[in-house]
Amino acid sequence: MDVDEMTVPSPDLPAGLSFGPVTLESAMEGAVDTRDELPVTLTPRCRQFLGVRWYLEEYQTRGVFHLKRDQVFFTPTAAVSIKRAVWWRRVGYRLFTCLTPRTRRHREHAALDR
């Protein structure tokens, strides 16, 4: 599943730490240590225009992050709740989706990726 944005709450940043686009894959094998689980907000599709994020819905869940080489895996440990956006954000998202073609943002590779 492709997600445009993933947000993890942070005490240092009021809006949380956001990054994306992210590709979610199937859960990792093995036991999951739930001591390190974090609340996470996933936005499957969003656009930004005039400093406003336009989206249809957000998914809220808890999960654990695992690092393996240059990849980060996210394993959900709780059920996902769906939070619909207010009506004007949904209308704006649909308007911008119809007017502009969808382009995929690509992650810039760091020197350590080579």
C-alpha positions in Angstrom: 0.0 0.0 0.0 1.3 3.4 -0.9 0.9 6.2 1.6 1.5 9.9 0.7 2.4 10.9 4.3 3.1 9.2 7.7 3.1 11.3 10.9 4.6 10.3 14.2 3.8 12.6 17.2 6.9 14.2 18.7 7.3 16.3 21.9 9.7 18.6 20.1 7.4 19.3 17.1 3.8 20.4 17.7 2.5 18.9 14.5 4.6 15.7 14.7 7.3 14.4 12.4 5.9 13.8 8.9 7.6 12.0 6.1 6.6 10.3 2.9 5.8 9.0 0.4 6.0 5.6 2.1 5.3 2.1 0.8 3.8 -0.2 3.5 4.5 -3.9 3.0 3.3 -7.0 4.8 4.2 -7.4 8.4 7.6 -8.7 9.3 8.0 -12.2 10.6 8.9 -12.9 14.2 7.8 -11.5 17.5 7.0 -7.8 17.9 8.2 -5.9 21.0 5.3 -3.7 21.9 7.4 -1.6 24.4 8.5 0.6 21.5 5.1 1.1 19.8 4.2 4.6 18.7 0.9 6.2 17.6 1.0 6.9 13.9 -1.3 8.8 11.5 -1.3 7.6 7.9 -2.6 9.8 5.0 -3.1 7.5 2.0 -3.7 10.4 -0.5 -3.1 14.1 0.0 -2.2 17.3 -1.8 -0.8 20.5 -0.6 -1.8 23.9 -2.0 -1.5 27.4 -0.5 -0.1 25.9 2.7 -3.2 23.7 3.3 -3.1 19.9 3.2 -6.1 18.6 1.2 -7.0 14.9 1.9 -10.0 12.6 2.1 -9.2 10.6 5.3 -6.5 9.7 7.7 -5.8 6.4 9.3 -4.8 6.3 13.0 -3.1 3.3 14.6 -0.2 2.2 16.8 2.8 0.2 15.7 6.5 -0.6 15.9 9.2 0.5 13.5 12.0 -1.9 12.5 15.2 -1.0 10.7 16.9 -3.4 8.2 19.8 -2.0 6.2 18.4 1.1 4.4 14.7 0.2 4.8 12.3 1.0 7.6 9.4 -1.4 8.2 6.3 -0.5 10.1 4.3 -3.2 11.8 0.8 -2.2 13.1 0.0 -3.5 16.6 -3.5 -2.1 17.0 -6.6 -1.8 14.9 -6.8 1.0 12.4 -9.4 3.7 12.9 -10.5 5.9 9.9 -10.9 9.6 10.5 -12.7 11.4 7.6 -11.6 14.9 6.8 -14.0 17.9 7.1 -16.2 18.4 4.1 -14.2 21.4 2.7 -10.9 19.4 2.7 -12.6 16.5 0.9 -14.1 18.9 -1.7 -10.8 20.7 -2.2 -8.9 17.4 -2.6 -11.3 16.2 -5.2 -11.1 19.5 -7.1 -7.2 19.5 -7.1 -7.2 15.9 -8.1 -9.3 16.6 -11.2 -7.4 19.7 -12.2 -3.8 18.5 -11.8 -2.2 15.3 -13.0 -0.8 12.9 -10.4 3.0 12.8 -10.2 4.9 10.5 -8.0 7.4 12.1 -5.6 10.7 10.2 -5.5 13.0 10.0 -2.5 16.4 11.5 -3.1 19.1 9.0 -2.5 21.7 9.8 0.2 25.4 9.1 -0.2 25.1 6.1 2.1 22.6 4.4 -0.3 25.3 3.6 -2.8 
